Amino acid sequence: MKVGAALLHPAAKPVLFALCLVPFAWLFYGAWTNQLGANPAEYLIRSTGDWTLRFLCLTLAVTPLRVWTGTPALARFRRMLGLFTYFYVVLHLLSYSGFDMGFDLSDIARDIAKRPFILVGFTGFLLLTPLAATSFNRAVKALGAKRWQALHKLVYLIAALGILHFFWMRAGKNDFAEVAVYAAILAVLLGWRVLQAVRRRQQAGGPPRSRVSV
């Protein structure tokens, strides 16, 4: 079976859905069986944050991969990957709010205001929320294609905030190896989009082609 045909198979989306849930299932199992190390709260916070960045990278990689490989069927998985990005960032926020702050809203508010890396991460979560809420066909029709596309360009800012959040979090330990990897991946994915946009503008604003009679 060819790759394109496999991606269009009715089972493709359920399989991807199940695969996207594997990290959550492992974390749940690890927490249930007490296999998350000496500090399970820190492990959960860190792991859900890591998986948020990974799913963000996967979501942003769909369009470049679709173009580079000539596989338009890849586009049908972008929405699911984007929603799983939001799913894991919600788990990240809940892990921090519950295990670190005991769901004390006043303490959470003070912590967000006091620590810049938490403020940046929370801002990214707030910006990602309307993108998740408008990822459905009805939202596209309600907003109109242009306004929907303009709203979803916030993903560039969200990616930058995610990297900054990760960088500041690792700054205390002076450990930037993983930060550099994610930053490089997102730079390539976002840089490709910028180049595509520049090329489209140049083509749209170029001189009219002369008509040649055949």
mmCIF file of the C-alpha atoms, coordinates in Angstrom:
data_MODEL
# 
_entry.id   MODEL 
# 
loop_
_atom_site.group_PDB 
_atom_site.id 
_atom_site.type_symbol 
_atom_site.label_atom_id 
_atom_site.label_alt_id 
_atom_site.label_comp_id 
_atom_site.label_asym_id 
_atom_site.label_entity_id 
_atom_site.label_seq_id 
_atom_site.pdbx_PDB_ins_code 
_atom_site.Cartn_x 
_atom_site.Cartn_y 
_atom_site.Cartn_z 
_atom_site.occupancy 
_atom_site.B_iso_or_equiv 
_atom_site.pdbx_formal_charge 
_atom_site.auth_seq_id 
_atom_site.auth_comp_id 
_atom_site.auth_asym_id 
_atom_site.auth_atom_id 
_atom_site.pdbx_PDB_model_num 
ATOM 1   C CA . MET A 1 1   ? 0.000   0.000  0.000   1.00 0.00 ? 1   MET A CA 1 
ATOM 2   C CA . LYS A 1 2   ? 1.348   3.422  -0.961  1.00 0.00 ? 2   LYS A CA 1 
ATOM 3   C CA . VAL A 1 3   ? 1.943   6.069  1.716   1.00 0.00 ? 3   VAL A CA 1 
ATOM 4   C CA . GLY A 1 4   ? -0.780  8.346  0.374   1.00 0.00 ? 4   GLY A CA 1 
ATOM 5   C CA . ALA A 1 5   ? -3.328  5.549  0.306   1.00 0.00 ? 5   ALA A CA 1 
ATOM 6   C CA . ALA A 1 6   ? -2.370  4.465  3.830   1.00 0.00 ? 6   ALA A CA 1 
ATOM 7   C CA . LEU A 1 7   ? -2.828  8.003  5.128   1.00 0.00 ? 7   LEU A CA 1 
ATOM 8   C CA . LEU A 1 8   ? -6.298  8.122  3.578   1.00 0.00 ? 8   LEU A CA 1 
ATOM 9   C CA . HIS A 1 9   ? -7.330  4.791  5.095   1.00 0.00 ? 9   HIS A CA 1 
ATOM 10  C CA . PRO A 1 10  ? -10.261 5.073  7.573   1.00 0.00 ? 10  PRO A CA 1 
ATOM 11  C CA . ALA A 1 11  ? -8.087  3.543  10.303  1.00 0.00 ? 11  ALA A CA 1 
ATOM 12  C CA . ALA A 1 12  ? -5.328  6.149  9.945   1.00 0.00 ? 12  ALA A CA 1 
ATOM 13  C CA . LYS A 1 13  ? -6.892  8.743  12.231  1.00 0.00 ? 13  LYS A CA 1 
ATOM 14  C CA . PRO A 1 14  ? -7.837  6.281  15.010  1.00 0.00 ? 14  PRO A CA 1 
ATOM 15  C CA . VAL A 1 15  ? -4.292  4.897  14.925  1.00 0.00 ? 15  VAL A CA 1 
ATOM 16  C CA . LEU A 1 16  ? -2.811  8.390  15.198  1.00 0.00 ? 16  LEU A CA 1 
ATOM 17  C CA . PHE A 1 17  ? -5.235  9.214  18.022  1.00 0.00 ? 17  PHE A CA 1 
ATOM 18  C CA . ALA A 1 18  ? -4.115  6.128  19.938  1.00 0.00 ? 18  ALA A CA 1 
ATOM 19  C CA . LEU A 1 19  ? -0.444  6.939  19.370  1.00 0.00 ? 19  LEU A CA 1 
ATOM 20  C CA . CYS A 1 20  ? -0.944  10.505 20.598  1.00 0.00 ? 20  CYS A CA 1 
ATOM 21  C CA . LEU A 1 21  ? -2.418  9.131  23.825  1.00 0.00 ? 21  LEU A CA 1 
ATOM 22  C CA . VAL A 1 22  ? 0.565   6.856  24.531  1.00 0.00 ? 22  VAL A CA 1 
ATOM 23  C CA . PRO A 1 23  ? 2.549   9.534  26.456  1.00 0.00 ? 23  PRO A CA 1 
ATOM 24  C CA . PHE A 1 24  ? -0.504  10.310 28.597  1.00 0.00 ? 24  PHE A CA 1 
ATOM 25  C CA . ALA A 1 25  ? -1.111  6.603  29.239  1.00 0.00 ? 25  ALA A CA 1 
ATOM 26  C CA . TRP A 1 26  ? 2.501   6.113  30.279  1.00 0.00 ? 26  TRP A CA 1 
ATOM 27  C CA . LEU A 1 27  ? 2.450   9.112  32.641  1.00 0.00 ? 27  LEU A CA 1 
ATOM 28  C CA . PHE A 1 28  ? -0.846  7.965  34.147  1.00 0.00 ? 28  PHE A CA 1 
ATOM 29  C CA . TYR A 1 29  ? 0.493   4.444  34.619  1.00 0.00 ? 29  TYR A CA 1 
ATOM 30  C CA . GLY A 1 30  ? 3.733   5.763  36.105  1.00 0.00 ? 30  GLY A CA 1 
ATOM 31  C CA . ALA A 1 31  ? 1.872   7.964  38.563  1.00 0.00 ? 31  ALA A CA 1 
ATOM 32  C CA . TRP A 1 32  ? -0.529  5.149  39.491  1.00 0.00 ? 32  TRP A CA 1 
ATOM 33  C CA . THR A 1 33  ? 2.286   2.664  40.117  1.00 0.00 ? 33  THR A CA 1 
ATOM 34  C CA . ASN A 1 34  ? 4.650   5.197  41.682  1.00 0.00 ? 34  ASN A CA 1 
ATOM 35  C CA . GLN A 1 35  ? 7.319   4.880  38.977  1.00 0.00 ? 35  GLN A CA 1 
ATOM 36  C CA . LEU A 1 36  ? 7.995   8.560  38.314  1.00 0.00 ? 36  LEU A CA 1 
ATOM 37  C CA . GLY A 1 37  ? 11.059  8.884  40.489  1.00 0.00 ? 37  GLY A CA 1 
ATOM 38  C CA . ALA A 1 38  ? 11.762  10.668 43.762  1.00 0.00 ? 38  ALA A CA 1 
ATOM 39  C CA . ASN A 1 39  ? 9.834   13.781 42.708  1.00 0.00 ? 39  ASN A CA 1 
ATOM 40  C CA . PRO A 1 40  ? 6.792   12.664 40.676  1.00 0.00 ? 40  PRO A CA 1 
ATOM 41  C CA . ALA A 1 41  ? 5.284   16.178 40.611  1.00 0.00 ? 41  ALA A CA 1 
ATOM 42  C CA . GLU A 1 42  ? 8.372   17.642 38.938  1.00 0.00 ? 42  GLU A CA 1 
ATOM 43  C CA . TYR A 1 43  ? 8.504   14.679 36.555  1.00 0.00 ? 43  TYR A CA 1 
ATOM 44  C CA . LEU A 1 44  ? 4.885   15.226 35.486  1.00 0.00 ? 44  LEU A CA 1 
ATOM 45  C CA . ILE A 1 45  ? 5.315   18.981 35.054  1.00 0.00 ? 45  ILE A CA 1 
ATOM 46  C CA . ARG A 1 46  ? 8.464   18.564 33.010  1.00 0.00 ? 46  ARG A CA 1 
ATOM 47  C CA . SER A 1 47  ? 7.178   15.645 30.912  1.00 0.00 ? 47  SER A CA 1 
ATOM 48  C CA . THR A 1 48  ? 3.879   17.299 29.978  1.00 0.00 ? 48  THR A CA 1 
ATOM 49  C CA . GLY A 1 49  ? 5.792   20.452 29.028  1.00 0.00 ? 49  GLY A CA 1 
ATOM 50  C CA . ASP A 1 50  ? 8.165   18.425 26.857  1.00 0.00 ? 50  ASP A CA 1 
ATOM 51  C CA . TRP A 1 51  ? 5.277   16.676 25.122  1.00 0.00 ? 51  TRP A CA 1 
ATOM 52  C CA . THR A 1 52  ? 3.579   20.016 24.489  1.00 0.00 ? 52  THR A CA 1 
ATOM 53  C CA . LEU A 1 53  ? 6.659   21.229 22.602  1.00 0.00 ? 53  LEU A CA 1 
ATOM 54  C CA . ARG A 1 54  ? 6.950   17.931 20.729  1.00 0.00 ? 54  ARG A CA 1 
ATOM 55  C CA . PHE A 1 55  ? 3.355   18.049 19.545  1.00 0.00 ? 55  PHE A CA 1 
ATOM 56  C CA . LEU A 1 56  ? 3.748   21.714 18.602  1.00 0.00 ? 56  LEU A CA 1 
ATOM 57  C CA . CYS A 1 57  ? 6.735   20.748 16.445  1.00 0.00 ? 57  CYS A CA 1 
ATOM 58  C CA . LEU A 1 58  ? 4.775   17.875 14.884  1.00 0.00 ? 58  LEU A CA 1 
ATOM 59  C CA . THR A 1 59  ? 1.825   20.145 14.135  1.00 0.00 ? 59  THR A CA 1 
ATOM 60  C CA . LEU A 1 60  ? 4.007   22.762 12.489  1.00 0.00 ? 60  LEU A CA 1 
ATOM 61  C CA . ALA A 1 61  ? 5.862   20.070 10.533  1.00 0.00 ? 61  ALA A CA 1 
ATOM 62  C CA . VAL A 1 62  ? 2.739   18.808 8.759   1.00 0.00 ? 62  VAL A CA 1 
ATOM 63  C CA . THR A 1 63  ? 2.576   21.501 6.073   1.00 0.00 ? 63  THR A CA 1 
ATOM 64  C CA . PRO A 1 64  ? 6.300   21.510 5.167   1.00 0.00 ? 64  PRO A CA 1 
ATOM 65  C CA . LEU A 1 65  ? 6.334   17.701 5.030   1.00 0.00 ? 65  LEU A CA 1 
ATOM 66  C CA . ARG A 1 66  ? 3.187   17.731 2.897   1.00 0.00 ? 66  ARG A CA 1 
ATOM 67  C CA . VAL A 1 67  ? 4.879   20.082 0.414   1.00 0.00 ? 67  VAL A CA 1 
ATOM 68  C CA . TRP A 1 68  ? 8.338   18.463 0.463   1.00 0.00 ? 68  TRP A CA 1 
ATOM 69  C CA . THR A 1 69  ? 7.033   14.922 0.044   1.00 0.00 ? 69  THR A CA 1 
ATOM 70  C CA . GLY A 1 70  ? 4.114   15.751 -2.243  1.00 0.00 ? 70  GLY A CA 1 
ATOM 71  C CA . THR A 1 71  ? 1.718   14.009 0.148   1.00 0.00 ? 71  THR A CA 1 
ATOM 72  C CA . PRO A 1 72  ? -1.429  16.151 0.482   1.00 0.00 ? 72  PRO A CA 1 
ATOM 73  C CA . ALA A 1 73  ? -3.101  13.498 2.668   1.00 0.00 ? 73  ALA A CA 1 
ATOM 74  C CA . LEU A 1 74  ? -0.865  14.590 5.579   1.00 0.00 ? 74  LEU A CA 1 
ATOM 75  C CA . ALA A 1 75  ? -2.999  17.716 5.973   1.00 0.00 ? 75  ALA A CA 1 
ATOM 76  C CA . ARG A 1 76  ? -5.872  15.701 7.438   1.00 0.00 ? 76  ARG A CA 1 
ATOM 77  C CA . PHE A 1 77  ? -3.825  15.030 10.598  1.00 0.00 ? 77  PHE A CA 1 
ATOM 78  C CA . ARG A 1 78  ? -2.828  18.621 11.391  1.00 0.00 ? 78  ARG A CA 1 
ATOM 79  C CA . ARG A 1 79  ? -5.973  19.449 13.371  1.00 0.00 ? 79  ARG A CA 1 
ATOM 80  C CA . MET A 1 80  ? -5.670  16.371 15.578  1.00 0.00 ? 80  MET A CA 1 
ATOM 81  C CA . LEU A 1 81  ? -2.006  17.068 16.314  1.00 0.00 ? 81  LEU A CA 1 
ATOM 82  C CA . GLY A 1 82  ? -2.837  20.694 17.140  1.00 0.00 ? 82  GLY A CA 1 
ATOM 83  C CA . LEU A 1 83  ? -5.555  19.631 19.553  1.00 0.00 ? 83  LEU A CA 1 
ATOM 84  C CA . PHE A 1 84  ? -3.186  17.198 21.239  1.00 0.00 ? 84  PHE A CA 1 
ATOM 85  C CA . THR A 1 85  ? -0.734  20.079 21.634  1.00 0.00 ? 85  THR A CA 1 
ATOM 86  C CA . TYR A 1 86  ? -3.449  21.857 23.577  1.00 0.00 ? 86  TYR A CA 1 
ATOM 87  C CA . PHE A 1 87  ? -4.310  18.679 25.494  1.00 0.00 ? 87  PHE A CA 1 
ATOM 88  C CA . TYR A 1 88  ? -0.758  18.325 26.763  1.00 0.00 ? 88  TYR A CA 1 
ATOM 89  C CA . VAL A 1 89  ? -0.381  22.015 27.621  1.00 0.00 ? 89  VAL A CA 1 
ATOM 90  C CA . VAL A 1 90  ? -3.576  21.740 29.703  1.00 0.00 ? 90  VAL A CA 1 
ATOM 91  C CA . LEU A 1 91  ? -2.053  18.732 31.480  1.00 0.00 ? 91  LEU A CA 1 
ATOM 92  C CA . HIS A 1 92  ? 1.127   20.776 31.987  1.00 0.00 ? 92  HIS A CA 1 
ATOM 93  C CA . LEU A 1 93  ? -0.852  23.626 33.535  1.00 0.00 ? 93  LEU A CA 1 
ATOM 94  C CA . LEU A 1 94  ? -2.898  21.256 35.705  1.00 0.00 ? 94  LEU A CA 1 
ATOM 95  C CA . SER A 1 95  ? 0.249   19.486 36.913  1.00 0.00 ? 95  SER A CA 1 
ATOM 96  C CA . TYR A 1 96  ? 1.790   22.806 37.932  1.00 0.00 ? 96  TYR A CA 1 
ATOM 97  C CA . SER A 1 97  ? -1.436  24.152 39.444  1.00 0.00 ? 97  SER A CA 1 
ATOM 98  C CA . GLY A 1 98  ? -2.248  20.960 41.342  1.00 0.00 ? 98  GLY A CA 1 
ATOM 99  C CA . PHE A 1 99  ? 1.023   19.368 42.370  1.00 0.00 ? 99  PHE A CA 1 
ATOM 100 C CA . ASP A 1 100 ? 3.102   22.527 42.747  1.00 0.00 ? 100 ASP A CA 1 
ATOM 101 C CA . MET A 1 101 ? 0.492   25.031 43.960  1.00 0.00 ? 101 MET A CA 1 
ATOM 102 C CA . GLY A 1 102 ? -2.289  22.858 45.413  1.00 0.00 ? 102 GLY A CA 1 
ATOM 103 C CA . PHE A 1 103 ? -4.880  24.581 43.174  1.00 0.00 ? 103 PHE A CA 1 
ATOM 104 C CA . ASP A 1 104 ? -4.607  27.719 45.343  1.00 0.00 ? 104 ASP A CA 1 
ATOM 105 C CA . LEU A 1 105 ? -5.676  30.407 42.854  1.00 0.00 ? 105 LEU A CA 1 
ATOM 106 C CA . SER A 1 106 ? -4.255  33.315 44.858  1.00 0.00 ? 106 SER A CA 1 
ATOM 107 C CA . ASP A 1 107 ? -0.863  31.593 45.151  1.00 0.00 ? 107 ASP A CA 1 
ATOM 108 C CA . ILE A 1 108 ? -0.940  30.718 41.438  1.00 0.00 ? 108 ILE A CA 1 
ATOM 109 C CA . ALA A 1 109 ? -1.720  34.335 40.492  1.00 0.00 ? 109 ALA A CA 1 
ATOM 110 C CA . ARG A 1 110 ? 1.139   35.637 42.670  1.00 0.00 ? 110 ARG A CA 1 
ATOM 111 C CA . ASP A 1 111 ? 3.522   33.027 41.242  1.00 0.00 ? 111 ASP A CA 1 
ATOM 112 C CA . ILE A 1 112 ? 2.617   33.925 37.664  1.00 0.00 ? 112 ILE A CA 1 
ATOM 113 C CA . ALA A 1 113 ? 3.210   37.613 38.357  1.00 0.00 ? 113 ALA A CA 1 
ATOM 114 C CA . LYS A 1 114 ? 6.454   36.962 40.260  1.00 0.00 ? 114 LYS A CA 1 
ATOM 115 C CA . ARG A 1 115 ? 8.239   34.491 37.974  1.00 0.00 ? 115 ARG A CA 1 
ATOM 116 C CA . PRO A 1 116 ? 8.722   35.603 34.332  1.00 0.00 ? 116 PRO A CA 1 
ATOM 117 C CA . PHE A 1 117 ? 9.059   32.105 32.868  1.00 0.00 ? 117 PHE A CA 1 
ATOM 118 C CA . ILE A 1 118 ? 5.677   31.103 34.322  1.00 0.00 ? 118 ILE A CA 1 
ATOM 119 C CA . LEU A 1 119 ? 4.109   34.336 33.040  1.00 0.00 ? 119 LEU A CA 1 
ATOM 120 C CA . VAL A 1 120 ? 5.462   33.605 29.558  1.00 0.00 ? 120 VAL A CA 1 
ATOM 121 C CA . GLY A 1 121 ? 4.201   30.009 29.661  1.00 0.00 ? 121 GLY A CA 1 
ATOM 122 C CA . PHE A 1 122 ? 0.766   31.068 30.900  1.00 0.00 ? 122 PHE A CA 1 
ATOM 123 C CA . THR A 1 123 ? 0.561   33.700 28.149  1.00 0.00 ? 123 THR A CA 1 
ATOM 124 C CA . GLY A 1 124 ? 1.321   31.015 25.580  1.00 0.00 ? 124 GLY A CA 1 
ATOM 125 C CA . PHE A 1 125 ? -1.456  28.854 27.024  1.00 0.00 ? 125 PHE A CA 1 
ATOM 126 C CA . LEU A 1 126 ? -3.946  31.749 26.822  1.00 0.00 ? 126 LEU A CA 1 
ATOM 127 C CA . LEU A 1 127 ? -3.010  32.437 23.191  1.00 0.00 ? 127 LEU A CA 1 
ATOM 128 C CA . LEU A 1 128 ? -3.281  28.756 22.285  1.00 0.00 ? 128 LEU A CA 1 
ATOM 129 C CA . THR A 1 129 ? -6.787  28.486 23.727  1.00 0.00 ? 129 THR A CA 1 
ATOM 130 C CA . PRO A 1 130 ? -8.615  30.398 20.950  1.00 0.00 ? 130 PRO A CA 1 
ATOM 131 C CA . LEU A 1 131 ? -6.683  28.413 18.344  1.00 0.00 ? 131 LEU A CA 1 
ATOM 132 C CA . ALA A 1 132 ? -7.920  25.141 19.848  1.00 0.00 ? 132 ALA A CA 1 
ATOM 133 C CA . ALA A 1 133 ? -11.446 26.529 20.193  1.00 0.00 ? 133 ALA A CA 1 
ATOM 134 C CA . THR A 1 134 ? -11.566 27.575 16.521  1.00 0.00 ? 134 THR A CA 1 
ATOM 135 C CA . SER A 1 135 ? -9.954  24.487 15.001  1.00 0.00 ? 135 SER A CA 1 
ATOM 136 C CA . PHE A 1 136 ? -13.290 23.120 13.789  1.00 0.00 ? 136 PHE A CA 1 
ATOM 137 C CA . ASN A 1 137 ? -14.998 23.645 10.429  1.00 0.00 ? 137 ASN A CA 1 
ATOM 138 C CA . ARG A 1 138 ? -17.886 25.599 11.931  1.00 0.00 ? 138 ARG A CA 1 
ATOM 139 C CA . ALA A 1 139 ? -15.451 28.087 13.454  1.00 0.00 ? 139 ALA A CA 1 
ATOM 140 C CA . VAL A 1 140 ? -13.753 28.575 10.083  1.00 0.00 ? 140 VAL A CA 1 
ATOM 141 C CA . LYS A 1 141 ? -17.117 29.338 8.477   1.00 0.00 ? 141 LYS A CA 1 
ATOM 142 C CA . ALA A 1 142 ? -18.169 31.641 11.327  1.00 0.00 ? 142 ALA A CA 1 
ATOM 143 C CA . LEU A 1 143 ? -14.933 33.658 11.307  1.00 0.00 ? 143 LEU A CA 1 
ATOM 144 C CA . GLY A 1 144 ? -14.324 33.627 7.583   1.00 0.00 ? 144 GLY A CA 1 
ATOM 145 C CA . ALA A 1 145 ? -11.176 32.194 6.022   1.00 0.00 ? 145 ALA A CA 1 
ATOM 146 C CA . LYS A 1 146 ? -9.078  35.384 6.220   1.00 0.00 ? 146 LYS A CA 1 
ATOM 147 C CA . ARG A 1 147 ? -9.841  36.145 9.855   1.00 0.00 ? 147 ARG A CA 1 
ATOM 148 C CA . TRP A 1 148 ? -9.371  32.486 10.783  1.00 0.00 ? 148 TRP A CA 1 
ATOM 149 C CA . GLN A 1 149 ? -5.977  32.393 9.088   1.00 0.00 ? 149 GLN A CA 1 
ATOM 150 C CA . ALA A 1 150 ? -4.953  35.663 10.751  1.00 0.00 ? 150 ALA A CA 1 
ATOM 151 C CA . LEU A 1 151 ? -5.930  34.292 14.170  1.00 0.00 ? 151 LEU A CA 1 
ATOM 152 C CA . HIS A 1 152 ? -4.026  31.059 13.653  1.00 0.00 ? 152 HIS A CA 1 
ATOM 153 C CA . LYS A 1 153 ? -0.852  32.950 12.774  1.00 0.00 ? 153 LYS A CA 1 
ATOM 154 C CA . LEU A 1 154 ? -0.580  33.400 16.540  1.00 0.00 ? 154 LEU A CA 1 
ATOM 155 C CA . VAL A 1 155 ? 1.093   29.990 16.462  1.00 0.00 ? 155 VAL A CA 1 
ATOM 156 C CA . TYR A 1 156 ? 4.342   31.786 15.552  1.00 0.00 ? 156 TYR A CA 1 
ATOM 157 C CA . LEU A 1 157 ? 4.192   33.850 18.725  1.00 0.00 ? 157 LEU A CA 1 
ATOM 158 C CA . ILE A 1 158 ? 3.114   30.823 20.754  1.00 0.00 ? 158 ILE A CA 1 
ATOM 159 C CA . ALA A 1 159 ? 6.125   28.842 19.510  1.00 0.00 ? 159 ALA A CA 1 
ATOM 160 C CA . ALA A 1 160 ? 8.469   31.692 20.470  1.00 0.00 ? 160 ALA A CA 1 
ATOM 161 C CA . LEU A 1 161 ? 6.887   31.953 23.929  1.00 0.00 ? 161 LEU A CA 1 
ATOM 162 C CA . GLY A 1 162 ? 7.188   28.185 24.387  1.00 0.00 ? 162 GLY A CA 1 
ATOM 163 C CA . ILE A 1 163 ? 10.919  28.292 23.654  1.00 0.00 ? 163 ILE A CA 1 
ATOM 164 C CA . LEU A 1 164 ? 11.409  31.321 25.929  1.00 0.00 ? 164 LEU A CA 1 
ATOM 165 C CA . HIS A 1 165 ? 9.493   29.577 28.716  1.00 0.00 ? 165 HIS A CA 1 
ATOM 166 C CA . PHE A 1 166 ? 11.672  26.481 28.333  1.00 0.00 ? 166 PHE A CA 1 
ATOM 167 C CA . PHE A 1 167 ? 14.865  28.569 28.161  1.00 0.00 ? 167 PHE A CA 1 
ATOM 168 C CA . TRP A 1 168 ? 14.129  30.494 31.354  1.00 0.00 ? 168 TRP A CA 1 
ATOM 169 C CA . MET A 1 169 ? 13.101  27.315 33.130  1.00 0.00 ? 169 MET A CA 1 
ATOM 170 C CA . ARG A 1 170 ? 16.440  25.665 32.258  1.00 0.00 ? 170 ARG A CA 1 
ATOM 171 C CA . ALA A 1 171 ? 18.476  28.803 32.958  1.00 0.00 ? 171 ALA A CA 1 
ATOM 172 C CA . GLY A 1 172 ? 18.593  28.005 36.673  1.00 0.00 ? 172 GLY A CA 1 
ATOM 173 C CA . LYS A 1 173 ? 20.319  24.685 35.932  1.00 0.00 ? 173 LYS A CA 1 
ATOM 174 C CA . ASN A 1 174 ? 22.400  26.127 33.070  1.00 0.00 ? 174 ASN A CA 1 
ATOM 175 C CA . ASP A 1 175 ? 21.201  23.275 30.845  1.00 0.00 ? 175 ASP A CA 1 
ATOM 176 C CA . PHE A 1 176 ? 20.317  24.477 27.367  1.00 0.00 ? 176 PHE A CA 1 
ATOM 177 C CA . ALA A 1 177 ? 20.969  21.411 25.191  1.00 0.00 ? 177 ALA A CA 1 
ATOM 178 C CA . GLU A 1 178 ? 17.287  20.442 24.795  1.00 0.00 ? 178 GLU A CA 1 
ATOM 179 C CA . VAL A 1 179 ? 16.293  24.093 24.439  1.00 0.00 ? 179 VAL A CA 1 
ATOM 180 C CA . ALA A 1 180 ? 18.684  24.435 21.504  1.00 0.00 ? 180 ALA A CA 1 
ATOM 181 C CA . VAL A 1 181 ? 17.212  21.345 19.789  1.00 0.00 ? 181 VAL A CA 1 
ATOM 182 C CA . TYR A 1 182 ? 13.620  22.573 20.042  1.00 0.00 ? 182 TYR A CA 1 
ATOM 183 C CA . ALA A 1 183 ? 14.638  26.110 19.058  1.00 0.00 ? 183 ALA A CA 1 
ATOM 184 C CA . ALA A 1 184 ? 16.437  24.805 15.954  1.00 0.00 ? 184 ALA A CA 1 
ATOM 185 C CA . ILE A 1 185 ? 13.477  22.647 14.897  1.00 0.00 ? 185 ILE A CA 1 
ATOM 186 C CA . LEU A 1 186 ? 10.972  25.464 15.348  1.00 0.00 ? 186 LEU A CA 1 
ATOM 187 C CA . ALA A 1 187 ? 13.303  27.941 13.617  1.00 0.00 ? 187 ALA A CA 1 
ATOM 188 C CA . VAL A 1 188 ? 13.445  25.687 10.539  1.00 0.00 ? 188 VAL A CA 1 
ATOM 189 C CA . LEU A 1 189 ? 9.675   25.109 10.505  1.00 0.00 ? 189 LEU A CA 1 
ATOM 190 C CA . LEU A 1 190 ? 8.763   28.763 11.018  1.00 0.00 ? 190 LEU A CA 1 
ATOM 191 C CA . GLY A 1 191 ? 11.549  29.974 8.727   1.00 0.00 ? 191 GLY A CA 1 
ATOM 192 C CA . TRP A 1 192 ? 10.144  27.804 5.934   1.00 0.00 ? 192 TRP A CA 1 
ATOM 193 C CA . ARG A 1 193 ? 6.758   29.476 6.391   1.00 0.00 ? 193 ARG A CA 1 
ATOM 194 C CA . VAL A 1 194 ? 8.300   32.939 6.250   1.00 0.00 ? 194 VAL A CA 1 
ATOM 195 C CA . LEU A 1 195 ? 10.130  32.079 3.026   1.00 0.00 ? 195 LEU A CA 1 
ATOM 196 C CA . GLN A 1 196 ? 6.921   30.729 1.506   1.00 0.00 ? 196 GLN A CA 1 
ATOM 197 C CA . ALA A 1 197 ? 5.065   33.922 2.434   1.00 0.00 ? 197 ALA A CA 1 
ATOM 198 C CA . VAL A 1 198 ? 7.836   36.096 0.931   1.00 0.00 ? 198 VAL A CA 1 
ATOM 199 C CA . ARG A 1 199 ? 7.785   34.085 -2.286  1.00 0.00 ? 199 ARG A CA 1 
ATOM 200 C CA . ARG A 1 200 ? 4.007   34.389 -2.570  1.00 0.00 ? 200 ARG A CA 1 
ATOM 201 C CA . ARG A 1 201 ? 4.195   38.162 -2.126  1.00 0.00 ? 201 ARG A CA 1 
ATOM 202 C CA . GLN A 1 202 ? 6.954   38.446 -4.717  1.00 0.00 ? 202 GLN A CA 1 
ATOM 203 C CA . GLN A 1 203 ? 4.966   36.387 -7.188  1.00 0.00 ? 203 GLN A CA 1 
ATOM 204 C CA . ALA A 1 204 ? 1.808   38.401 -6.529  1.00 0.00 ? 204 ALA A CA 1 
ATOM 205 C CA . GLY A 1 205 ? 3.628   41.708 -6.926  1.00 0.00 ? 205 GLY A CA 1 
ATOM 206 C CA . GLY A 1 206 ? 5.787   40.715 -9.896  1.00 0.00 ? 206 GLY A CA 1 
ATOM 207 C CA . PRO A 1 207 ? 5.429   42.110 -13.423 1.00 0.00 ? 207 PRO A CA 1 
ATOM 208 C CA . PRO A 1 208 ? 2.569   40.686 -15.488 1.00 0.00 ? 208 PRO A CA 1 
ATOM 209 C CA . ARG A 1 209 ? 3.539   37.883 -17.778 1.00 0.00 ? 209 ARG A CA 1 
ATOM 210 C CA . SER A 1 210 ? 3.463   38.677 -21.477 1.00 0.00 ? 210 SER A CA 1 
ATOM 211 C CA . ARG A 1 211 ? 0.962   36.708 -23.461 1.00 0.00 ? 211 ARG A CA 1 
ATOM 212 C CA . VAL A 1 212 ? 2.429   34.508 -26.136 1.00 0.00 ? 212 VAL A CA 1 
ATOM 213 C CA . SER A 1 213 ? 0.202   33.298 -28.924 1.00 0.00 ? 213 SER A CA 1 
ATOM 214 C CA . VAL A 1 214 ? 0.581   29.656 -29.765 1.00 0.00 ? 214 VAL A CA 1 
# 
